[in-house]
Amino acid sequence: MTVRGFSKILSAPVSITLYNQLAAVDVTVAGATDEFRDTDYEKFNHSMCQFMDSIEIAMYR
């Protein structure tokens, strides 16, 4: 299942793909802001970590 939209928290378009029976998720963030335009894995991970944790917690409600 893919969820796409504009994240007010990240101030950028986001696409999140969840896979059935697989402990994996794909996240794509448009390079609309300077934070995501010129980033590497470590910076992206720090930016997305709390955002993804919040989504995971919300899924258990």
C-alpha distance matrix in Angstrom:
0.0 3.8 6.7 10.0 13.5 16.9 17.6 21.2 21.5 21.0 22.4 20.0 16.9 13.8 10.4 8.2 5.6 5.2 6.5 7.9 11.6 11.9 13.4 11.9 9.9 10.5 12.0 13.8 16.6 18.9 22.5 23.7 25.8 28.4 26.5 23.7 25.8 28.0 26.3 26.1 23.9 26.1 26.1 22.4 21.9 24.4 22.8 19.3 20.4 21.2 18.3 15.8 18.1 18.1 14.4 14.6 17.7 16.3 13.6 16.7 18.3
3.8 0.0 3.8 6.5 10.1 13.5 14.6 18.2 18.8 17.9 19.0 16.4 13.2 10.3 6.8 5.5 4.2 6.2 8.7 11.1 14.6 14.1 14.9 12.6 9.7 9.0 9.6 10.7 13.2 15.2 18.9 20.0 22.2 24.9 23.3 20.5 22.4 24.8 23.4 23.6 21.8 24.1 23.7 19.9 20.0 22.4 20.5 17.2 18.9 19.7 16.5 14.5 17.4 17.3 13.7 14.8 17.9 16.4 14.4 18.0 19.4
6.7 3.8 0.0 3.8 6.9 10.2 11.2 14.8 15.6 15.2 16.1 13.9 10.8 8.1 5.7 5.2 6.4 8.3 11.6 13.9 17.1 16.6 16.8 14.5 11.2 10.5 9.7 10.5 12.0 14.0 17.7 18.1 20.2 23.2 21.6 19.1 21.3 24.1 22.8 23.5 21.9 23.8 22.9 19.2 19.4 21.3 18.9 15.8 17.7 18.0 14.4 13.2 16.1 15.2 11.8 13.8 16.5 14.5 13.3 17.0 17.9
10.0 6.5 3.8 0.0 3.8 7.2 9.1 12.7 14.1 13.3 13.4 10.9 7.5 5.7 4.3 6.4 8.6 11.4 14.6 17.3 20.5 19.6 19.6 16.9 13.3 11.6 9.8 9.3 9.9 11.1 14.8 14.9 17.3 20.5 19.4 16.9 18.7 21.8 21.0 22.2 21.2 23.2 21.9 18.2 19.2 20.9 18.1 15.5 18.1 18.4 14.7 14.2 17.5 16.5 13.6 16.1 18.7 16.8 16.2 20.0 20.6
13.5 10.1 6.9 3.8 0.0 3.8 6.4 9.6 11.7 11.1 10.6 8.6 5.6 5.6 6.7 9.0 12.0 14.6 18.0 20.6 23.8 22.8 22.4 19.7 16.0 14.4 11.8 10.8 10.0 10.7 14.0 13.2 15.4 18.8 18.0 16.1 17.9 21.3 20.8 22.6 22.0 23.7 21.7 18.4 19.6 20.7 17.5 15.5 18.3 18.0 14.2 14.7 17.9 16.4 14.0 17.2 19.3 17.1 17.3 21.1 21.2
16.9 13.5 10.2 7.2 3.8 0.0 3.8 6.4 8.9 8.3 7.1 5.7 4.2 5.9 8.7 11.2 14.6 17.2 20.8 23.6 26.5 25.2 24.3 21.6 17.9 16.1 12.9 11.5 9.5 9.7 12.4 10.8 12.5 16.1 15.4 14.1 16.0 19.5 19.3 21.5 21.3 22.6 20.2 17.2 18.8 19.4 15.8 14.5 17.6 17.0 13.4 14.8 17.9 16.2 14.6 18.1 19.9 17.9 18.8 22.5 22.4
17.6 14.6 11.2 9.1 6.4 3.8 0.0 3.8 5.3 5.4 5.5 5.6 6.0 6.4 9.6 11.1 14.9 17.0 20.8 23.5 26.0 24.6 23.1 20.6 17.0 15.7 12.3 11.7 9.4 10.6 12.8 11.4 12.0 15.2 13.9 13.1 15.8 18.8 18.1 20.2 19.8 20.5 18.0 15.2 16.4 16.5 12.9 11.7 14.5 13.6 10.0 12.1 14.9 13.0 12.1 15.7 17.2 15.5 17.0 20.4 20.4
21.2 18.2 14.8 12.7 9.6 6.4 3.8 0.0 3.8 5.6 4.8 7.2 8.9 10.0 13.4 14.8 18.6 20.5 24.3 26.9 29.2 27.8 26.2 23.8 20.4 19.2 15.8 15.1 12.4 13.1 14.5 12.5 12.3 15.3 14.2 14.4 17.0 20.0 19.5 21.9 21.8 22.0 19.1 16.9 18.2 17.4 13.8 13.4 15.9 14.3 11.3 14.1 16.3 14.0 13.9 17.7 18.5 16.7 18.9 22.0 21.5
21.5 18.8 15.6 14.1 11.7 8.9 5.3 3.8 0.0 3.8 5.6 8.2 10.4 10.5 13.8 14.6 18.3 19.9 23.7 26.3 28.3 26.6 24.5 22.3 19.1 18.2 14.8 14.7 12.0 13.5 14.5 13.2 12.1 14.5 12.5 13.2 16.3 18.7 17.7 19.8 19.4 19.1 16.3 14.4 15.3 14.1 10.6 10.4 12.7 10.8 8.3 11.6 13.5 11.5 12.2 15.7 16.4 15.3 17.8 20.6 20.5
21.0 17.9 15.2 13.3 11.1 8.3 5.4 5.6 3.8 0.0 3.8 5.4 8.1 8.5 12.0 13.3 17.1 19.2 22.8 25.8 27.8 25.8 23.7 21.1 17.8 16.3 12.6 11.9 8.8 10.1 10.9 9.9 8.8 11.2 9.2 9.4 12.6 15.0 14.1 16.4 16.4 16.5 13.5 11.4 13.0 12.3 8.5 8.7 11.8 11.1 8.5 11.5 14.0 13.0 13.3 16.6 17.9 17.3 19.2 22.3 22.7
22.4 19.0 16.1 13.4 10.6 7.1 5.5 4.8 5.6 3.8 0.0 3.8 7.2 9.2 13.0 15.1 18.9 21.3 25.0 28.0 30.4 28.5 26.8 23.9 20.4 18.5 14.8 13.3 9.8 9.7 10.2 8.0 7.4 10.6 9.9 10.2 12.4 15.5 15.5 18.3 18.9 19.3 16.1 14.1 16.3 15.7 11.9 12.3 15.6 14.9 12.2 15.0 17.7 16.3 16.3 19.8 21.1 20.0 21.9 25.1 25.2
20.0 16.4 13.9 10.9 8.6 5.7 5.6 7.2 8.2 5.4 3.8 0.0 3.8 6.3 10.0 12.7 16.3 19.2 22.7 25.9 28.4 26.4 25.0 21.9 18.3 16.0 12.3 10.1 6.7 6.1 7.5 5.8 6.9 10.4 9.9 8.7 10.6 14.0 14.1 16.8 17.4 18.5 15.7 13.1 15.5 15.8 12.2 12.0 15.6 15.7 12.7 14.7 17.9 17.0 16.2 19.5 21.5 20.4 21.6 25.1 25.5
16.9 13.2 10.8 7.5 5.6 4.2 6.0 8.9 10.4 8.1 7.2 3.8 0.0 3.8 7.0 10.3 13.6 16.7 20.1 23.3 26.1 24.4 23.5 20.3 16.5 14.1 10.7 8.4 5.9 5.5 8.5 7.6 10.0 13.4 12.9 10.9 12.4 15.9 15.9 18.1 18.2 19.9 17.6 14.5 16.7 17.7 14.2 13.2 16.7 17.0 13.6 14.7 18.2 17.3 15.7 18.9 21.2 19.8 20.4 24.1 24.7
13.8 10.3 8.1 5.7 5.6 5.9 6.4 10.0 10.5 8.5 9.2 6.3 3.8 0.0 3.8 6.5 10.0 13.1 16.5 19.7 22.4 20.6 19.6 16.5 12.8 10.5 7.2 5.7 4.7 6.5 9.9 10.3 12.1 15.1 13.7 11.3 13.5 16.4 15.6 17.1 16.5 18.2 16.5 13.0 14.5 15.9 12.9 10.9 14.1 14.8 11.3 11.6 15.3 14.8 12.8 15.6 18.3 17.1 17.4 21.0 22.0
10.4 6.8 5.7 4.3 6.7 8.7 9.6 13.4 13.8 12.0 13.0 10.0 7.0 3.8 0.0 3.8 6.6 10.0 13.2 16.4 19.3 17.6 17.2 14.1 10.3 8.0 5.7 5.1 6.5 8.6 12.3 13.3 15.5 18.1 16.7 13.8 15.8 18.5 17.3 18.2 17.1 19.3 18.2 14.5 15.4 17.6 15.1 12.5 15.2 16.3 12.9 12.0 15.7 15.6 12.9 15.1 18.2 17.0 16.4 20.2 21.5
8.2 5.5 5.2 6.4 9.0 11.2 11.1 14.8 14.6 13.3 15.1 12.7 10.3 6.5 3.8 0.0 3.8 6.5 10.0 13.2 15.8 14.2 13.6 10.7 7.0 5.8 4.6 6.5 8.8 11.7 15.1 16.4 18.0 20.4 18.4 15.7 18.1 20.3 18.5 18.8 16.9 18.8 18.3 14.5 14.6 16.9 14.9 11.7 13.6 14.7 11.5 9.7 13.1 13.4 10.3 11.8 15.2 14.4 13.3 16.9 18.6
5.6 4.2 6.4 8.6 12.0 14.6 14.9 18.6 18.3 17.1 18.9 16.3 13.6 10.0 6.6 3.8 0.0 3.8 6.6 10.0 12.8 11.3 11.6 8.8 5.6 5.0 6.5 8.7 11.8 14.5 17.8 19.5 21.4 23.6 21.5 18.6 20.7 22.7 20.8 20.5 18.3 20.6 20.6 16.9 16.6 19.3 17.9 14.4 15.8 17.3 14.5 12.0 15.0 15.6 12.3 12.8 16.4 15.8 13.9 17.2 19.3
5.2 6.2 8.3 11.4 14.6 17.2 17.0 20.5 19.9 19.2 21.3 19.2 16.7 13.1 10.0 6.5 3.8 0.0 3.8 6.8 9.4 8.3 8.7 6.9 5.0 6.9 9.0 11.9 14.9 18.0 21.2 22.8 24.4 26.4 24.1 21.4 23.8 25.5 23.3 22.6 20.0 21.8 22.3 18.7 17.6 20.3 19.3 15.6 16.1 17.4 15.0 11.8 14.0 14.9 11.5 11.0 14.5 14.1 11.5 14.4 16.9
6.5 8.7 11.6 14.6 18.0 20.8 20.8 24.3 23.7 22.8 25.0 22.7 20.1 16.5 13.2 10.0 6.6 3.8 0.0 3.8 6.4 5.5 7.5 6.5 6.5 8.6 11.7 14.5 17.9 20.8 23.9 25.9 27.5 29.4 27.1 24.2 26.4 27.9 25.5 24.5 21.6 23.6 24.6 21.1 19.8 22.7 22.2 18.5 18.7 20.3 18.3 14.9 16.7 18.0 14.7 13.5 16.9 16.9 13.8 16.1 18.9
7.9 11.1 13.9 17.3 20.6 23.6 23.5 26.9 26.3 25.8 28.0 25.9 23.3 19.7 16.4 13.2 10.0 6.8 3.8 0.0 3.8 5.5 8.4 9.0 9.9 12.4 15.3 18.2 21.5 24.4 27.6 29.4 31.1 33.0 30.6 27.9 30.2 31.6 29.2 28.1 25.1 26.9 28.0 24.6 23.0 25.8 25.3 21.6 21.4 22.7 20.9 17.4 18.6 19.7 16.4 14.7 17.6 17.5 14.0 15.6 18.4
11.6 14.6 17.1 20.5 23.8 26.5 26.0 29.2 28.3 27.8 30.4 28.4 26.1 22.4 19.3 15.8 12.8 9.4 6.4 3.8 0.0 3.8 6.8 8.9 11.1 14.1 17.3 20.5 23.7 26.9 29.8 31.9 33.2 34.9 32.2 29.6 32.0 33.1 30.4 28.9 25.6 27.1 28.6 25.5 23.5 26.2 26.3 22.6 21.8 23.2 22.0 18.3 18.9 20.4 17.6 15.1 17.8 18.4 14.9 15.7 18.9
11.9 14.1 16.6 19.6 22.8 25.2 24.6 27.8 26.6 25.8 28.5 26.4 24.4 20.6 17.6 14.2 11.3 8.3 5.5 5.5 3.8 0.0 3.8 5.5 8.3 11.4 14.7 18.0 21.3 24.5 27.2 29.6 30.7 32.1 29.3 26.7 29.1 29.9 27.1 25.4 22.0 23.6 25.3 22.3 20.2 23.2 23.5 19.9 19.2 21.0 20.0 16.2 17.1 19.1 16.5 14.2 17.3 18.3 15.2 16.4 19.8
13.4 14.9 16.8 19.6 22.4 24.3 23.1 26.2 24.5 23.7 26.8 25.0 23.5 19.6 17.2 13.6 11.6 8.7 7.5 8.4 6.8 3.8 0.0 3.8 7.1 10.6 13.5 17.1 20.1 23.5 26.0 28.3 29.0 30.1 27.1 24.8 27.5 28.1 25.0 23.2 19.6 20.8 22.5 19.8 17.3 20.0 20.7 17.2 15.9 17.8 17.3 13.5 13.9 16.4 14.3 11.7 14.8 16.4 13.8 14.8 18.4
11.9 12.6 14.5 16.9 19.7 21.6 20.6 23.8 22.3 21.1 23.9 21.9 20.3 16.5 14.1 10.7 8.8 6.9 6.5 9.0 8.9 5.5 3.8 0.0 3.8 6.9 10.0 13.4 16.6 20.0 22.4 24.8 25.7 26.8 24.0 21.4 24.0 24.6 21.7 20.0 16.7 18.3 19.8 16.8 14.8 17.8 18.2 14.7 14.2 16.5 15.5 11.8 13.3 15.8 13.5 11.7 15.3 16.6 14.4 16.2 19.6
9.9 9.7 11.2 13.3 16.0 17.9 17.0 20.4 19.1 17.8 20.4 18.3 16.5 12.8 10.3 7.0 5.6 5.0 6.5 9.9 11.1 8.3 7.1 3.8 0.0 3.8 6.5 10.0 13.1 16.5 19.1 21.4 22.4 23.9 21.2 18.5 21.1 22.2 19.5 18.4 15.4 17.2 18.1 14.7 13.3 16.3 15.9 12.3 12.6 14.8 13.1 9.7 12.0 14.0 11.4 10.6 14.4 15.2 13.3 15.9 18.8
10.5 9.0 10.5 11.6 14.4 16.1 15.7 19.2 18.2 16.3 18.5 16.0 14.1 10.5 8.0 5.8 5.0 6.9 8.6 12.4 14.1 11.4 10.6 6.9 3.8 0.0 3.8 6.7 10.1 13.3 15.9 18.3 19.7 21.2 18.8 15.8 18.0 19.2 16.9 16.1 13.6 16.0 16.6 13.0 12.5 15.7 14.9 11.7 13.1 15.5 13.4 10.8 13.9 15.6 13.1 13.3 17.0 17.4 16.0 19.0 21.5
12.0 9.6 9.7 9.8 11.8 12.9 12.3 15.8 14.8 12.6 14.8 12.3 10.7 7.2 5.7 4.6 6.5 9.0 11.7 15.3 17.3 14.7 13.5 10.0 6.5 3.8 0.0 3.8 6.6 10.1 12.7 14.9 16.1 17.7 15.4 12.5 15.0 16.6 14.5 14.3 12.3 14.5 14.3 10.5 10.7 13.5 12.0 9.0 11.2 13.4 10.9 9.1 12.8 14.0 11.9 13.0 16.5 16.6 16.0 19.2 21.4
13.8 10.7 10.5 9.3 10.8 11.5 11.7 15.1 14.7 11.9 13.3 10.1 8.4 5.7 5.1 6.5 8.7 11.9 14.5 18.2 20.5 18.0 17.1 13.4 10.0 6.7 3.8 0.0 3.8 6.6 9.4 11.7 13.4 15.3 13.6 10.3 12.1 14.2 12.8 13.4 12.4 15.0 14.1 10.4 11.9 14.5 12.5 10.4 13.4 15.4 12.8 12.0 15.7 16.6 14.7 16.4 19.7 19.5 19.1 22.5 24.3
16.6 13.2 12.0 9.9 10.0 9.5 9.4 12.4 12.0 8.8 9.8 6.7 5.9 4.7 6.5 8.8 11.8 14.9 17.9 21.5 23.7 21.3 20.1 16.6 13.1 10.1 6.6 3.8 0.0 3.8 6.4 8.3 9.8 11.9 10.4 7.3 9.4 12.0 11.1 12.7 12.5 14.6 12.8 9.4 11.7 13.5 10.8 9.6 13.2 14.7 12.0 12.3 16.1 16.5 15.1 17.5 20.3 19.9 20.3 23.7 25.1
18.9 15.2 14.0 11.1 10.7 9.7 10.6 13.1 13.5 10.1 9.7 6.1 5.5 6.5 8.6 11.7 14.5 18.0 20.8 24.4 26.9 24.5 23.5 20.0 16.5 13.3 10.1 6.6 3.8 0.0 3.8 5.4 8.0 10.5 10.3 7.2 7.8 11.2 11.5 13.8 14.5 16.8 14.7 11.8 14.7 16.2 13.3 12.8 16.6 18.0 15.3 16.0 19.7 19.8 18.5 21.0 23.8 23.1 23.5 27.1 28.3
22.5 18.9 17.7 14.8 14.0 12.4 12.8 14.5 14.5 10.9 10.2 7.5 8.5 9.9 12.3 15.1 17.8 21.2 23.9 27.6 29.8 27.2 26.0 22.4 19.1 15.9 12.7 9.4 6.4 3.8 0.0 3.8 5.6 7.2 7.9 4.9 4.3 7.9 9.1 12.0 13.7 15.7 13.2 11.1 14.6 15.8 13.0 13.6 17.3 18.9 16.7 17.9 21.3 21.7 20.9 23.4 26.0 25.7 26.4 29.8 31.0
23.7 20.0 18.1 14.9 13.2 10.8 11.4 12.5 13.2 9.9 8.0 5.8 7.6 10.3 13.3 16.4 19.5 22.8 25.9 29.4 31.9 29.6 28.3 24.8 21.4 18.3 14.9 11.7 8.3 5.4 3.8 0.0 3.8 7.0 8.4 7.0 6.6 10.4 11.9 15.2 16.9 18.4 15.5 13.6 17.0 17.5 14.2 15.0 18.8 19.6 17.2 19.0 22.3 22.0 21.4 24.3 26.6 25.8 26.9 30.3 31.1
25.8 22.2 20.2 17.3 15.4 12.5 12.0 12.3 12.1 8.8 7.4 6.9 10.0 12.1 15.5 18.0 21.4 24.4 27.5 31.1 33.2 30.7 29.0 25.7 22.4 19.7 16.1 13.4 9.8 8.0 5.6 3.8 0.0 3.8 5.4 5.7 6.0 9.1 10.5 14.1 16.0 16.9 13.5 12.3 15.7 15.5 12.3 14.0 17.6 18.2 16.3 18.6 21.6 21.4 21.4 24.3 26.2 25.8 27.3 30.5 31.2
28.4 24.9 23.2 20.5 18.8 16.1 15.2 15.3 14.5 11.2 10.6 10.4 13.4 15.1 18.1 20.4 23.6 26.4 29.4 33.0 34.9 32.1 30.1 26.8 23.9 21.2 17.7 15.3 11.9 10.5 7.2 7.0 3.8 0.0 3.8 5.5 5.0 6.7 8.5 12.3 14.8 15.3 11.8 11.7 15.3 14.8 12.2 14.7 17.9 18.9 17.8 20.0 22.7 23.0 23.4 26.0 27.9 28.0 29.5 32.5 33.5
26.5 23.3 21.6 19.4 18.0 15.4 13.9 14.2 12.5 9.2 9.9 9.9 12.9 13.7 16.7 18.4 21.5 24.1 27.1 30.6 32.2 29.3 27.1 24.0 21.2 18.8 15.4 13.6 10.4 10.3 7.9 8.4 5.4 3.8 0.0 3.8 5.9 6.9 6.8 10.2 12.1 12.1 8.5 8.4 11.7 11.0 8.5 11.1 14.2 15.3 14.5 16.7 19.2 19.7 20.4 22.8 24.7 25.0 26.6 29.4 30.6
23.7 20.5 19.1 16.9 16.1 14.1 13.1 14.4 13.2 9.4 10.2 8.7 10.9 11.3 13.8 15.7 18.6 21.4 24.2 27.9 29.6 26.7 24.8 21.4 18.5 15.8 12.5 10.3 7.3 7.2 4.9 7.0 5.7 5.5 3.8 0.0 3.8 5.8 5.5 8.7 10.4 11.6 8.6 7.1 10.8 11.3 8.9 10.4 13.9 15.5 14.2 15.7 18.7 19.4 19.4 21.7 24.1 24.3 25.4 28.4 29.8
25.8 22.4 21.3 18.7 17.9 16.0 15.8 17.0 16.3 12.6 12.4 10.6 12.4 13.5 15.8 18.1 20.7 23.8 26.4 30.2 32.0 29.1 27.5 24.0 21.1 18.0 15.0 12.1 9.4 7.8 4.3 6.6 6.0 5.0 5.9 3.8 0.0 3.8 6.0 9.5 12.1 13.7 11.0 10.1 13.9 14.7 12.5 14.1 17.5 19.3 17.9 19.3 22.4 23.2 22.9 25.2 27.7 27.8 28.7 31.9 33.3
28.0 24.8 24.1 21.8 21.3 19.5 18.8 20.0 18.7 15.0 15.5 14.0 15.9 16.4 18.5 20.3 22.7 25.5 27.9 31.6 33.1 29.9 28.1 24.6 22.2 19.2 16.6 14.2 12.0 11.2 7.9 10.4 9.1 6.7 6.9 5.8 3.8 0.0 3.8 7.0 10.4 11.8 9.5 9.7 13.4 14.1 12.8 14.9 17.8 20.0 19.3 20.4 23.3 24.5 24.6 26.5 29.0 29.6 30.5 33.5 35.1
26.3 23.4 22.8 21.0 20.8 19.3 18.1 19.5 17.7 14.1 15.5 14.1 15.9 15.6 17.3 18.5 20.8 23.3 25.5 29.2 30.4 27.1 25.0 21.7 19.5 16.9 14.5 12.8 11.1 11.5 9.1 11.9 10.5 8.5 6.8 5.5 6.0 3.8 0.0 3.8 6.9 8.1 6.0 6.3 9.8 10.7 10.1 12.0 14.6 17.1 16.8 17.6 20.3 21.9 22.1 23.7 26.2 27.1 28.0 30.7 32.6
26.1 23.6 23.5 22.2 22.6 21.5 20.2 21.9 19.8 16.4 18.3 16.8 18.1 17.1 18.2 18.8 20.5 22.6 24.5 28.1 28.9 25.4 23.2 20.0 18.4 16.1 14.3 13.4 12.7 13.8 12.0 15.2 14.1 12.3 10.2 8.7 9.5 7.0 3.8 0.0 3.8 5.6 5.6 6.1 8.5 10.2 10.8 12.2 14.1 17.2 17.3 17.5 19.9 22.1 22.3 23.2 25.9 27.3 27.8 30.3 32.6
23.9 21.8 21.9 21.2 22.0 21.3 19.8 21.8 19.4 16.4 18.9 17.4 18.2 16.5 17.1 16.9 18.3 20.0 21.6 25.1 25.6 22.0 19.6 16.7 15.4 13.6 12.3 12.4 12.5 14.5 13.7 16.9 16.0 14.8 12.1 10.4 12.1 10.4 6.9 3.8 0.0 3.8 5.6 5.1 5.9 8.6 9.9 10.4 11.6 15.1 15.4 15.0 17.2 19.8 19.9 20.4 23.1 24.8 25.1 27.4 29.9
26.1 24.1 23.8 23.2 23.7 22.6 20.5 22.0 19.1 16.5 19.3 18.5 19.9 18.2 19.3 18.8 20.6 21.8 23.6 26.9 27.1 23.6 20.8 18.3 17.2 16.0 14.5 15.0 14.6 16.8 15.7 18.4 16.9 15.3 12.1 11.6 13.7 11.8 8.1 5.6 3.8 0.0 3.8 5.5 5.1 6.3 8.7 10.0 10.4 13.7 14.9 14.8 16.4 19.1 19.9 20.3 22.5 24.5 25.2 27.2 29.6
26.1 23.7 22.9 21.9 21.7 20.2 18.0 19.1 16.3 13.5 16.1 15.7 17.6 16.5 18.2 18.3 20.6 22.3 24.6 28.0 28.6 25.3 22.5 19.8 18.1 16.6 14.3 14.1 12.8 14.7 13.2 15.5 13.5 11.8 8.5 8.6 11.0 9.5 6.0 5.6 5.6 3.8 0.0 3.8 5.4 5.2 6.3 8.7 10.1 12.7 13.5 14.4 16.2 18.2 19.2 20.3 22.4 23.9 25.1 27.3 29.3
22.4 19.9 19.2 18.2 18.4 17.2 15.2 16.9 14.4 11.4 14.1 13.1 14.5 13.0 14.5 14.5 16.9 18.7 21.1 24.6 25.5 22.3 19.8 16.8 14.7 13.0 10.5 10.4 9.4 11.8 11.1 13.6 12.3 11.7 8.4 7.1 10.1 9.7 6.3 6.1 5.1 5.5 3.8 0.0 3.8 5.5 5.1 6.1 8.4 11.3 11.2 11.6 14.1 16.0 16.4 17.7 20.1 21.4 22.2 24.7 26.7
21.9 20.0 19.4 19.2 19.6 18.8 16.4 18.2 15.3 13.0 16.3 15.5 16.7 14.5 15.4 14.6 16.6 17.6 19.8 23.0 23.5 20.2 17.3 14.8 13.3 12.5 10.7 11.9 11.7 14.7 14.6 17.0 15.7 15.3 11.7 10.8 13.9 13.4 9.8 8.5 5.9 5.1 5.4 3.8 0.0 3.8 5.4 5.2 5.7 9.2 10.0 9.8 11.6 14.1 14.8 15.4 17.7 19.5 20.2 22.4 24.7
24.4 22.4 21.3 20.9 20.7 19.4 16.5 17.4 14.1 12.3 15.7 15.8 17.7 15.9 17.6 16.9 19.3 20.3 22.7 25.8 26.2 23.2 20.0 17.8 16.3 15.7 13.5 14.5 13.5 16.2 15.8 17.5 15.5 14.8 11.0 11.3 14.7 14.1 10.7 10.2 8.6 6.3 5.2 5.5 3.8 0.0 3.8 5.6 5.5 7.8 9.5 10.5 11.5 13.7 15.3 16.1 17.7 19.6 21.0 22.9 24.8
22.8 20.5 18.9 18.1 17.5 15.8 12.9 13.8 10.6 8.5 11.9 12.2 14.2 12.9 15.1 14.9 17.9 19.3 22.2 25.3 26.3 23.5 20.7 18.2 15.9 14.9 12.0 12.5 10.8 13.3 13.0 14.2 12.3 12.2 8.5 8.9 12.5 12.8 10.1 10.8 9.9 8.7 6.3 5.1 5.4 3.8 0.0 3.8 5.9 7.3 7.6 9.5 11.3 12.6 13.8 15.5 17.2 18.4 20.0 22.3 23.9
19.3 17.2 15.8 15.5 15.5 14.5 11.7 13.4 10.4 8.7 12.3 12.0 13.2 10.9 12.5 11.7 14.4 15.6 18.5 21.6 22.6 19.9 17.2 14.7 12.3 11.7 9.0 10.4 9.6 12.8 13.6 15.0 14.0 14.7 11.1 10.4 14.1 14.9 12.0 12.2 10.4 10.0 8.7 6.1 5.2 5.6 3.8 0.0 3.8 5.8 5.1 6.0 8.5 10.0 10.6 12.1 14.3 15.4 16.6 19.1 20.8
20.4 18.9 17.7 18.1 18.3 17.6 14.5 15.9 12.7 11.8 15.6 15.6 16.7 14.1 15.2 13.6 15.8 16.1 18.7 21.4 21.8 19.2 15.9 14.2 12.6 13.1 11.2 13.4 13.2 16.6 17.3 18.8 17.6 17.9 14.2 13.9 17.5 17.8 14.6 14.1 11.6 10.4 10.1 8.4 5.7 5.5 5.9 3.8 0.0 3.8 5.5 5.4 6.2 8.7 10.1 10.7 12.4 14.4 15.6 17.5 19.5
21.2 19.7 18.0 18.4 18.0 17.0 13.6 14.3 10.8 11.1 14.9 15.7 17.0 14.8 16.3 14.7 17.3 17.4 20.3 22.7 23.2 21.0 17.8 16.5 14.8 15.5 13.4 15.4 14.7 18.0 18.9 19.6 18.2 18.9 15.3 15.5 19.3 20.0 17.1 17.2 15.1 13.7 12.7 11.3 9.2 7.8 7.3 5.8 3.8 0.0 3.8 5.5 5.0 6.2 8.7 9.9 10.5 12.3 14.4 16.0 17.5
18.3 16.5 14.4 14.7 14.2 13.4 10.0 11.3 8.3 8.5 12.2 12.7 13.6 11.3 12.9 11.5 14.5 15.0 18.3 20.9 22.0 20.0 17.3 15.5 13.1 13.4 10.9 12.8 12.0 15.3 16.7 17.2 16.3 17.8 14.5 14.2 17.9 19.3 16.8 17.3 15.4 14.9 13.5 11.2 10.0 9.5 7.6 5.1 5.5 3.8 0.0 3.8 5.5 5.3 6.5 8.9 10.2 10.8 12.8 15.2 16.4
15.8 14.5 13.2 14.2 14.7 14.8 12.1 14.1 11.6 11.5 15.0 14.7 14.7 11.6 12.0 9.7 12.0 11.8 14.9 17.4 18.3 16.2 13.5 11.8 9.7 10.8 9.1 12.0 12.3 16.0 17.9 19.0 18.6 20.0 16.7 15.7 19.3 20.4 17.6 17.5 15.0 14.8 14.4 11.6 9.8 10.5 9.5 6.0 5.4 5.5 3.8 0.0 3.8 5.4 5.1 6.2 8.7 9.8 10.7 13.1 15.1
18.1 17.4 16.1 17.5 17.9 17.9 14.9 16.3 13.5 14.0 17.7 17.9 18.2 15.3 15.7 13.1 15.0 14.0 16.7 18.6 18.9 17.1 13.9 13.3 12.0 13.9 12.8 15.7 16.1 19.7 21.3 22.3 21.6 22.7 19.2 18.7 22.4 23.3 20.3 19.9 17.2 16.4 16.2 14.1 11.6 11.5 11.3 8.5 6.2 5.0 5.5 3.8 0.0 3.8 5.4 5.1 6.2 8.6 10.0 11.4 13.4
18.1 17.3 15.2 16.5 16.4 16.2 13.0 14.0 11.5 13.0 16.3 17.0 17.3 14.8 15.6 13.4 15.6 14.9 18.0 19.7 20.4 19.1 16.4 15.8 14.0 15.6 14.0 16.6 16.5 19.8 21.7 22.0 21.4 23.0 19.7 19.4 23.2 24.5 21.9 22.1 19.8 19.1 18.2 16.0 14.1 13.7 12.6 10.0 8.7 6.2 5.3 5.4 3.8 0.0 3.8 5.4 5.2 6.2 8.7 10.4 11.4
14.4 13.7 11.8 13.6 14.0 14.6 12.1 13.9 12.2 13.3 16.3 16.2 15.7 12.8 12.9 10.3 12.3 11.5 14.7 16.4 17.6 16.5 14.3 13.5 11.4 13.1 11.9 14.7 15.1 18.5 20.9 21.4 21.4 23.4 20.4 19.4 22.9 24.6 22.1 22.3 19.9 19.9 19.2 16.4 14.8 15.3 13.8 10.6 10.1 8.7 6.5 5.1 5.4 3.8 0.0 3.8 5.5 5.1 6.3 9.2 10.5
14.6 14.8 13.8 16.1 17.2 18.1 15.7 17.7 15.7 16.6 19.8 19.5 18.9 15.6 15.1 11.8 12.8 11.0 13.5 14.7 15.1 14.2 11.7 11.7 10.6 13.3 13.0 16.4 17.5 21.0 23.4 24.3 24.3 26.0 22.8 21.7 25.2 26.5 23.7 23.2 20.4 20.3 20.3 17.7 15.4 16.1 15.5 12.1 10.7 9.9 8.9 6.2 5.1 5.4 3.8 0.0 3.8 5.4 5.2 7.1 9.6
17.7 17.9 16.5 18.7 19.3 19.9 17.2 18.5 16.4 17.9 21.1 21.5 21.2 18.3 18.2 15.2 16.4 14.5 16.9 17.6 17.8 17.3 14.8 15.3 14.4 17.0 16.5 19.7 20.3 23.8 26.0 26.6 26.2 27.9 24.7 24.1 27.7 29.0 26.2 25.9 23.1 22.5 22.4 20.1 17.7 17.7 17.2 14.3 12.4 10.5 10.2 8.7 6.2 5.2 5.5 3.8 0.0 3.8 5.4 5.6 7.4
16.3 16.4 14.5 16.8 17.1 17.9 15.5 16.7 15.3 17.3 20.0 20.4 19.8 17.1 17.0 14.4 15.8 14.1 16.9 17.5 18.4 18.3 16.4 16.6 15.2 17.4 16.6 19.5 19.9 23.1 25.7 25.8 25.8 28.0 25.0 24.3 27.8 29.6 27.1 27.3 24.8 24.5 23.9 21.4 19.5 19.6 18.4 15.4 14.4 12.3 10.8 9.8 8.6 6.2 5.1 5.4 3.8 0.0 3.8 5.4 5.6
13.6 14.4 13.3 16.2 17.3 18.8 17.0 18.9 17.8 19.2 21.9 21.6 20.4 17.4 16.4 13.3 13.9 11.5 13.8 14.0 14.9 15.2 13.8 14.4 13.3 16.0 16.0 19.1 20.3 23.5 26.4 26.9 27.3 29.5 26.6 25.4 28.7 30.5 28.0 27.8 25.1 25.2 25.1 22.2 20.2 21.0 20.0 16.6 15.6 14.4 12.8 10.7 10.0 8.7 6.3 5.2 5.4 3.8 0.0 3.8 5.6
16.7 18.0 17.0 20.0 21.1 22.5 20.4 22.0 20.6 22.3 25.1 25.1 24.1 21.0 20.2 16.9 17.2 14.4 16.1 15.6 15.7 16.4 14.8 16.2 15.9 19.0 19.2 22.5 23.7 27.1 29.8 30.3 30.5 32.5 29.4 28.4 31.9 33.5 30.7 30.3 27.4 27.2 27.3 24.7 22.4 22.9 22.3 19.1 17.5 16.0 15.2 13.1 11.4 10.4 9.2 7.1 5.6 5.4 3.8 0.0 3.8
18.3 19.4 17.9 20.6 21.2 22.4 20.4 21.5 20.5 22.7 25.2 25.5 24.7 22.0 21.5 18.6 19.3 16.9 18.9 18.4 18.9 19.8 18.4 19.6 18.8 21.5 21.4 24.3 25.1 28.3 31.0 31.1 31.2 33.5 30.6 29.8 33.3 35.1 32.6 32.6 29.9 29.6 29.3 26.7 24.7 24.8 23.9 20.8 19.5 17.5 16.4 15.1 13.4 11.4 10.5 9.6 7.4 5.6 5.6 3.8 0.0
